[in-house]
């Protein structure tokens, strides 16, 4: 799981390989934490048992991962 998340981060961010920034390390830990938390959720649904408005889907993007990796994102022009 860590390998998959680090590959995903490598595809999205640019940094000097000799100097791995702390912000990217925190972003990687947050990616792994999200994967572990979503592992036991059926179809990515949250709050199946006690949600006030019924079940809700797990969001596609994590705001904390985006915040940590913001300065190192690859700029893609299409």
N, C-alpha and C positions, 0 to 999 in steps of 0.2 A: 504494500500500500504506500509506503514511503517512497519507494522507487517510482511508482506511477505518478505520485503527486510532484516529486522533484522533476520528472520529465515534463510534466505539464507546466511547471514554473519555468523550466529552461526554454520551452517553446514560446512563452509569453514575455519573458523579461531578458534584459541584456545587462551584464555586469562583468567586471574584471574577474577572471577565474581565480587569480591569486588572492583576491580580497572579497570574501562572501559577506555582504552587509547584514547587520543584525535585523534590519527591517524585513529582508527577504527570508531570513531564518524564522522570524515570527509568522510571516505569511505562509511558509511551508508548514509550520506546526498547526496553524489554523486550518489549512487545507486538509491535513491528515485528521484533525479533530472532527471536521465536518463529515469526512468519509466514514469515520468510525461511528459517529452518531446516526448517520443515515443508513447504516448497514441493516439495522433491524426494523426499519420502517417499511411497511408494505406499500409499494407503489409511490413511495416518497410522500405519503400522507401523514400529517401531524395532527394530533388532537382527536383521535378517533373515539376516545372514551369520555372526555369531560370538557370538550370545547363548547363554548357558548353558542357559536354560530355554525357548528358542525365541523367536519374535518377541513383542513386547509393543506395545500400543497407546499412542499419544501421549496423555497425560492431558488432560482437557478444561480444567482450570484450572491456571494457573501461580501457585505460591505467592508468588513475588517480586512479581508484578503486584498480587496481593491485598494484600500487605504495604505496597507503596508507596501504593496507593489507598485503604487502609483508613479513613483520617481524612476522606476526601472523598466517600465513597459516599453515594448517595441512599438515604434511608430510605423504603422502600415498605411500606405497610400494605394488606393485601388484605382 
